Amino acid sequence: MRYDFSSKVERRNTGSYKWDEMYRKKPDVSPDTIPFSVADMELMNPPEIIMGLQSFLDSAVLGYTGMTPAYRQAVVSWMKRHHGWEPQESWMVTSPGVVPAFFNAVRAFTEPGDGVILMPPVYYPFLGAIEKNGRTAVENPLLLQGSRYTIDFADLERKARDPKNKLLLFCSPHNPVGRVWSKEELCRVAEICLANHVFVVSDEIHSDLLLPGVEHTVFATLSEEAAQNCIVCTAPSKTFNLAGMQTSNIFIPNAERRKRFEQEFAKAAMGGVGILGLKACQIAYTECDEWLRQLCELLQQNHELVRDFMAQNLPQVKVFPLEGTYLQWMDFRGLGMDYRELETFMQQKAEWFLDEGYVFGKEGRGFERLNLACPTAVLQEALERLLDALQNA
């Protein structure tokens, strides 16, 4: 069947974070404006999930609930089908989200004052997880070579060699630049971290969201040594627009590391997830493969729309190739605006509400992150509005 990726969804006055933020920033925003910031979708959830939850609620008792054998099997089967990886069920730890998981990992595997390596521009909660827990952020900035970001391995090796630096928060696929790291790149990261006793927290929440022809490599599949030196953070939330269900699956192959992670969660009485999140994840992983395939077709279409529109109408704007995620990274520095001026122009003149590049680190100043998970017609309207605003500036 063909799924509906063209209908607009109504999210005003529903508590949606990005919608409320848009109205806070511009209360008189035009009624047809849709925000393209926070990484959830302006699309309906897969109908299988909605109908499955409705059916489940007809007879469910909504008490305290943990992972069932069927749930564990669904998660492992998904990883095997989509990523060629068959993790052991015993490696799984649930978490209310990937963000709580890597905050917890920072506490579990480092001490106050220890260095934690990250690769900016990068998902901004990484920095929060480091600084809010009293650790030291150690930046290993990505290299921008033409239209492609790469890892600065020489710099990574220098920083990993410092015994104060104990952990790498690694974004794979990378948010916001859209890279899906090659197996060769991942092997080099693993090699450096193993040689220098740096533990790897691999945030792979976007790993299902791949453009056609792109393959993702799970960090734990690189080698047995790499598997023992990492945790892999996954969730159905980005893939199926289930962020509000607060359910994620964290894989920790090393038994001692897994015990430490669970003990740290226990200190905050965290780790459990809700019954409906568990059920939604199980349905998604057993019934929604085709929905995801069609979603990735939409993301390819929307990426090409933005790329071609900018090339034809605003060649000063650099649109980066997209390999994974539904987040389009763009360089607006060619417009000649300071990054603060750019933010004001985007929100107040163009009515474009994005995640501003500077929130991902100073390397993102003058850049913007655009959420492509929306109907194509909505995106087309927004592009025309941006062009009109620039022409009339």
C-alpha positions in Angstrom: 0.0 0.0 0.0 1.0 3.6 -0.4 1.2 5.6 2.8 0.0 9.2 3.2 3.0 11.5 3.4 1.3 14.5 1.8 -1.4 15.5 4.3 -0.7 18.3 6.7 -1.0 17.5 10.4 -2.4 19.9 12.9 -0.2 20.4 15.9 -1.2 23.8 17.2 -2.1 23.8 20.9 -1.1 20.2 21.3 1.9 20.9 23.5 4.3 20.3 20.6 7.6 21.8 21.7 8.7 23.2 18.3 5.3 24.7 17.6 5.1 26.4 21.0 8.6 27.7 20.5 7.7 29.2 17.1 4.8 31.1 18.6 6.9 32.3 21.5 9.5 33.7 19.0 6.8 35.2 16.7 3.3 35.3 18.2 1.8 36.8 15.0 3.4 34.2 12.6 1.4 33.5 9.5 -1.2 30.7 10.0 0.2 28.4 7.3 3.7 28.5 8.7 5.2 25.2 10.0 8.4 24.9 12.0 11.3 22.9 10.7 13.4 22.7 13.9 13.1 19.9 16.5 13.7 16.4 15.1 10.2 15.0 15.1 8.1 14.7 11.9 5.3 16.8 10.5 3.8 13.5 9.4 1.3 11.1 10.7 2.5 8.0 12.5 2.4 4.7 10.7 -1.3 3.5 10.8 -0.2 0.1 12.0 1.1 1.7 15.2 -2.1 3.7 15.8 -4.4 0.8 15.1 -2.3 -1.6 17.0 -2.3 0.6 20.1 -6.0 1.1 19.9 -6.5 -2.6 19.8 -4.1 -3.2 22.6 -5.9 -0.7 24.8 -9.2 -2.6 24.4 -7.9 -5.3 26.8 -4.7 -3.9 28.3 -4.1 -3.3 32.0 -1.8 -0.3 32.2 0.4 -1.3 35.1 4.1 -1.5 35.5 5.5 -3.4 32.6 8.9 -4.5 31.4 10.4 -6.1 28.3 8.6 -9.3 27.3 10.2 -12.1 25.2 8.2 -10.9 22.2 9.5 -7.4 22.7 13.1 -8.5 22.9 12.7 -10.7 19.8 11.1 -7.8 17.9 14.1 -5.5 18.6 16.7 -8.1 17.8 14.9 -9.1 14.6 14.8 -5.4 13.5 18.5 -5.0 14.1 19.2 -8.2 12.1 17.0 -7.3 9.2 18.0 -3.7 8.8 21.6 -3.7 10.0 22.9 -7.2 9.7 23.5 -7.4 13.4 22.0 -9.9 15.8 22.8 -8.7 19.3 22.1 -10.9 22.3 18.9 -10.1 24.1 20.8 -10.0 27.4 22.7 -6.9 26.1 19.6 -4.8 26.1 18.8 -2.1 28.6 15.8 0.1 28.2 15.9 3.9 28.7 13.3 6.7 28.5 15.4 8.0 25.6 18.8 8.1 24.0 19.6 11.5 25.7 19.0 10.1 29.2 21.1 7.1 28.2 24.2 9.1 27.2 23.8 11.4 30.2 23.8 8.3 32.3 26.8 6.9 30.4 28.9 10.0 31.1 28.2 9.6 34.9 28.7 5.8 34.8 32.0 5.7 32.9 33.8 8.9 33.9 34.6 10.9 37.0 34.1 14.6 37.6 36.8 16.5 35.7 37.5 13.7 33.2 37.6 14.7 29.5 34.8 13.5 27.2 35.5 13.9 23.5 32.9 15.1 21.0 33.0 16.0 17.3 31.3 19.4 16.6 29.3 20.7 15.0 27.2 18.0 16.8 23.9 17.4 18.5 23.9 19.9 21.3 22.8 17.7 24.2 26.2 16.0 23.9 27.8 19.1 25.4 25.1 19.3 28.0 25.7 15.8 29.1 29.4 16.6 29.6 29.1 20.0 31.3 26.1 19.4 33.4 27.8 16.4 34.9 31.0 18.3 35.8 33.1 16.7 33.1 35.4 18.5 30.6 34.4 18.9 26.9 37.2 18.0 24.6 36.4 19.1 21.1 37.6 17.1 18.0 36.0 19.2 15.3 35.0 17.6 12.0 36.9 18.7 9.0 34.9 20.4 6.2 36.6 19.5 2.9 34.6 20.9 0.1 31.1 19.7 0.5 31.9 16.8 2.7 32.6 16.5 6.4 35.3 14.0 7.6 36.8 13.0 11.0 40.1 14.6 12.0 41.8 11.4 13.0 45.1 12.9 13.8 43.5 15.3 16.2 41.3 12.5 17.6 44.4 10.4 18.2 46.2 13.3 20.0 43.2 13.8 22.3 42.6 10.2 22.9 46.2 9.8 24.0 45.6 12.1 27.0 44.8 9.8 29.9 42.4 12.4 31.3 40.1 11.8 28.3 38.0 8.7 29.1 35.0 8.7 26.8 34.0 9.5 23.2 30.4 10.6 22.6 30.0 9.6 19.0 27.1 10.5 16.6 26.5 7.8 14.0 24.9 8.8 11.6 26.0 12.3 12.4 23.5 15.0 13.5 23.5 17.7 12.1 25.8 17.2 9.1 24.1 14.1 7.7 27.1 11.9 7.3 26.8 8.1 7.5 30.3 7.0 8.5 31.9 4.4 6.3 33.1 1.1 7.8 36.7 2.3 7.2 36.1 5.5 9.2 34.5 3.6 12.0 37.3 1.1 12.2 39.8 3.9 12.6 37.7 5.5 15.4 37.5 2.1 17.1 41.3 1.5 16.7 42.2 4.8 18.2 39.8 4.4 21.1 40.9 0.9 21.9 44.6 1.8 21.8 44.1 4.6 24.2 41.4 3.1 26.6 38.7 5.5 25.5 35.2 4.1 25.9 32.7 4.8 23.0 29.1 5.8 23.4 27.7 5.4 19.9 24.4 7.3 19.4 22.8 5.5 16.5 19.3 6.8 16.9 19.2 7.9 13.2 20.6 4.7 11.8 17.3 3.5 10.2 17.0 6.8 8.3 19.2 6.2 5.3 18.9 7.5 1.8 18.7 5.0 -1.0 22.0 3.2 -1.6 23.5 4.1 1.8 24.4 1.5 4.4 24.9 2.0 8.1 27.5 0.0 10.1 26.7 -0.6 13.8 29.7 0.2 15.8 29.6 -3.0 17.8 29.9 -5.1 14.6 33.4 -3.8 13.8 35.1 -6.4 16.0 34.7 -8.3 19.2 37.1 -5.8 20.8 35.1 -2.8 19.6 31.9 -4.4 20.8 33.4 -4.8 24.3 34.5 -1.1 24.2 31.2 0.5 23.3 27.5 0.9 24.0 25.1 1.4 21.1 22.1 3.7 21.7 19.0 3.0 19.5 15.4 4.0 19.5 12.2 3.9 17.3 11.6 7.5 18.1 13.2 9.2 15.1 12.3 6.4 12.7 8.6 6.2 13.4 7.9 9.7 15.0 7.5 8.2 18.5 9.6 10.6 20.6 6.7 11.2 22.9 6.6 7.5 23.8 10.1 7.9 25.5 11.4 4.4 24.7 14.9 3.5 23.6 17.0 0.3 23.5 20.6 0.5 24.7 22.9 -2.4 23.8 25.9 -3.0 26.1 27.8 -6.2 25.2 30.3 -5.9 28.1 28.7 -7.4 31.2 30.7 -5.2 33.7 29.9 -2.0 31.7 26.3 -3.0 31.5 26.2 -3.5 35.3 27.7 -0.1 35.9 25.3 1.6 33.5 22.3 0.0 35.2 23.6 0.9 38.7 24.0 4.5 37.7 20.4 4.5 36.3 19.3 3.0 39.6 20.7 5.9 41.6 18.2 8.2 39.8 15.4 5.6 39.8 15.5 5.6 36.0 15.7 3.1 33.2 12.1 1.8 33.0 9.8 2.9 30.1 6.1 3.0 29.7 3.9 0.2 28.6 2.6 2.1 25.5 6.1 2.9 24.4 7.1 -0.7 24.6 4.1 -1.8 22.6 4.5 1.0 20.0 8.1 -0.1 19.5 7.2 -3.7 19.2 4.5 -2.9 16.6 6.9 -0.6 14.7 9.6 -3.2 14.5 7.3 -6.0 13.4 4.9 -4.3 11.0 6.3 -1.1 9.7 9.2 -1.9 7.4 7.4 -0.8 4.3 6.3 2.5 5.9 10.0 3.2 6.6 11.0 2.4 3.0 8.5 4.9 1.7 9.5 7.5 4.2 13.1 7.3 3.0 11.9 7.8 -0.5 10.2 11.0 0.7 13.4 12.2 2.4 15.3 11.7 -0.8 12.7 13.6 -2.7 12.7 16.5 -0.2 16.5 16.6 -0.1 16.6 16.9 -3.9 14.0 19.6 -3.8 16.0 21.8 -1.4 19.3 21.1 -3.3 17.9 21.9 -6.7 15.8 24.9 -5.5 18.9 26.5 -3.9 21.1 25.8 -6.8 18.7 27.5 -9.2 17.5 30.4 -7.0 20.0 30.9 -4.2 23.4 29.6 -5.2 25.0 31.5 -2.3 23.5 28.8 0.0 25.4 25.6 0.2 23.3 22.5 0.6 25.3 19.5 1.9 24.8 16.0 0.5 22.6 13.9 2.7 23.4 10.3 3.5 21.3 9.7 6.6 18.9 11.4 9.1 16.1 13.6 7.9 18.1 16.7 8.8 19.4 18.9 6.0 22.6 20.9 6.9 23.1 24.1 4.9 25.7 26.9 4.8 24.1 30.4 4.6 27.3 32.4 5.1 27.2 33.3 1.5 24.3 35.7 2.2 26.7 38.0 4.1 24.8 38.0 7.4 26.3 37.6 10.8 24.8 34.4 12.4 22.7 36.4 14.8 21.4 38.6 11.9 20.7 35.4 10.0 18.6 34.0 12.9 16.5 37.2 13.1 16.0 37.3 9.4 14.9 33.7 9.2 12.4 34.0 12.0 11.0 37.5 11.6 11.2 38.0 7.8 11.2 34.6 6.2 9.2 32.8 8.9 11.7 30.0 8.8 12.0 28.4 12.2 14.9 26.0 12.1 17.6 24.8 14.5 20.2 27.5 14.2 23.6 26.1 13.3 25.4 27.8 16.3 23.6 25.6 18.8 25.7 22.7 17.5 28.9 24.6 18.3 30.8 27.6 17.1 31.6 25.6 13.9 27.9 25.9 13.0 27.7 29.7 13.0 26.1 30.8 9.8 24.6 27.4 9.1 21.1 26.1 9.5 19.5 22.7 10.1 16.3 22.0 8.3 13.9 19.2 9.1 12.9 17.4 5.9 10.3 15.1 7.5 7.3 16.9 6.2 5.0 16.9 3.1 6.9 18.0 0.0 4.3 20.7 -0.7 4.9 22.2 2.7 8.6 22.3 2.0 8.0 23.9 -1.4 5.9 26.6 0.1 8.6 27.4 2.7 11.3 27.6 0.0 9.2 30.1 -2.0 8.7 32.1 1.2 12.4 32.3 1.9 13.1 33.4 -1.7 10.5 36.1 -1.5 11.8 37.4 1.8 15.3 37.6 0.4 14.2 39.4 -2.7 12.3 41.9 -0.7 14.9 42.4 2.1 
